[in-house]
Amino acid sequence: MATPSTTSKDQEPLPSLLTIGQLSTRGGIAASALRFYESQGLLQTSRSVKNQRLYERDTLRRVALIRAAQELGLSLDEIKSALDVLPDDRNATPDDWKAMAKHWRSKLDERVVIIERLRNDSSECIGCGCMTLESCKRDNPQDVAYKLGHGAQYWSGHTPADAAAAAVAVKVKRNPLSGR
């Protein structure tokens, strides 16, 4: 059960339960988003005797985590899967948060690599099929990266060698942009 927390003897204790308005204000997020997160199973709430939503104070951390994860491009399903690792019956401990972080570490590591490529390699061919740079003609001749899939293939971890090998191995997949 939640107990009020204090920061010093001179101050009023912080409320252990927050209304949706308080959580919205402190968390910097619309109340409608909080209701949506609740409907998706990302947040839990209790109700007051007047049927008002009440959130445990640690929900602030969950909201901050959800927002940060969304900014990094993680889906709500990925976020929910990670949050499901946390306990429902008590505030999460540092060990609980570490366990949750392990849940999506590999996905975040993939994002870091893509971010670094975006930051560092934007002046070279990215395997998107634009064919506008000199390096595109060298690293993606005839848009062979299309054989690997859609989008910027070299940002997603493939190399020009992968594209060349795929072009040899899969001659039946035609590039719809080539006109042939």
N, C-alpha and C positions, 0 to 999 in steps of 0.2 A: 504494500500500500504506500502511496506517495505521502511524503512528509514535506512541509515547507522547508526551503533552504534559506540560509542567511549568509551574509557576507561579513557582518560585524555586529557587535552588541547594540550599536546605535541605530541600526537600520531595521525597517520592517522586513519580515520574512517574505521571500518571493513566493508567489502562489505555486503550489505543486500541480494544480490543474489549471489549464488555460481554456478560455472560451474560443470559439472559432474566430471571433474578431481579434482577440489578443494574439492568437497564433498567427493569424493573417498579418497583423501589423508587425509583430516582432520578427516573423519569418520573411517578410517582404514578398508575400504571395497572395493572390486573390483568394477569397473564401471559396469561390466556385472551384478553383483548382484543388483546394484541400478536400472539398466534397468529392471531386472526381478521383483524387488519389485514394480516398476512403473506399469509393465504389470499386476501384481496381484492386483492393486488398493491400495497398501500400502503407496505409495508416490505419490505426485502430482508435476507436473513440468509445467513450462511455456517455451516458446521458444523465443530465440533472433531473430532479423531480419535475421540473418544468419542460422536460424533453429537449433541453439545450445541449448541443454537442460539447463535450469536455475532453480535452487531450492532456495526457501526461506531459510534463515539462520536457522530457527527453524527446518528444516528438519534434521539437525545434531542430534537433540534430538530424533526425530522419529527413525532415523537409529540406534542410541544407544539403544533405547528401543526395537526395533525389534530384534537386535542381542542378547540382554540380555534375551528376552523372548524365543528366539529359543534355547539358551544355557540351559534354564530351561525345555526345551522339549515341549513348546507350539507350536501348529501347526500354519501355516500361516493363516488358516481360523480363529482360535481363536484370533490371533494378529490383523487381519483385523477387526474382529468384535469389538474388543476393540478400535482400532484407529478410527473406524467409529463414535464413540461418540464425537470425537474432531471436532471443527469447520473447515470448508474448506475455509472460507472467511477472516480469520484473524489468527494471532498467538494465540495458546492456552494459556489460563491464568492458574494460579495455581489451580483454581476451576475446570477448564476443565480437567486438568491432574488428579485431585482427582476423578472426575466422571469416567474417563477412568479406573483408578486403581480399583475402586469398581467393574467394569465390570468383572474382572478376579480374584478378591480376593479369592473366594472359590476354584477356580482351583489351584491357587498358594498355598493356605493353604493345599490342598491335597498333593501337591508336597513336601511341607515342612515336612509333616508327613512321607512320603516315604523316604525322605532324612534322617530324624532322625532315622528311622528304619534301613536304610542301614548303617548308622554310628554306631548305638548302638546295633543292634540285629543280626549282621551277624554271630554270633557264635551259634545261635539257629535255630531251624527249621523255614523255611520261607514258607513252604507249596508248594514247587516247584516240589516235586516228586522225588528228588534225592535219598532219603532214605540213605544218607551216614553218618548222625550224629545220636548219641544215641537219641537226642531229636526228631528226625524225627520219630523214631519207637514209641515214646510216643505221640507226638502231631499230627502225620499224619499217623496213622497205615493203612497199605494197601493203602496208597496214597488216603485217603478219601477226601483230599482237591481238588482232580480233579473234584469232583462233583460240586464244586463252579465255575469252569472255568479253563482256561488255565493260566499258569504262576505262579508266586510266590504269592499265595493267601493271605498269612498272612502279607505280606508287603502291599498289597492293601487294608487292613483294616479288612479282615475276621479273625476269630479266630478258634482254633481247635474245639470249641463247635459248631461254624457255620458249619464246615466241617462234624462233626459227625451227626448233625441234617440233613444236606443235604443228607448224605449217607443213612439215614433211610428213608427220604421222597422220594428220587429219586433212586430207585433201578434199573431202566432200563438203566441208562446212564453207559455204560461200559468204564472202563479205557483201552484205546488201548495199553498201555504199560504193563498191568498186564498179558497178555497172556491168559486171560480167556474170 
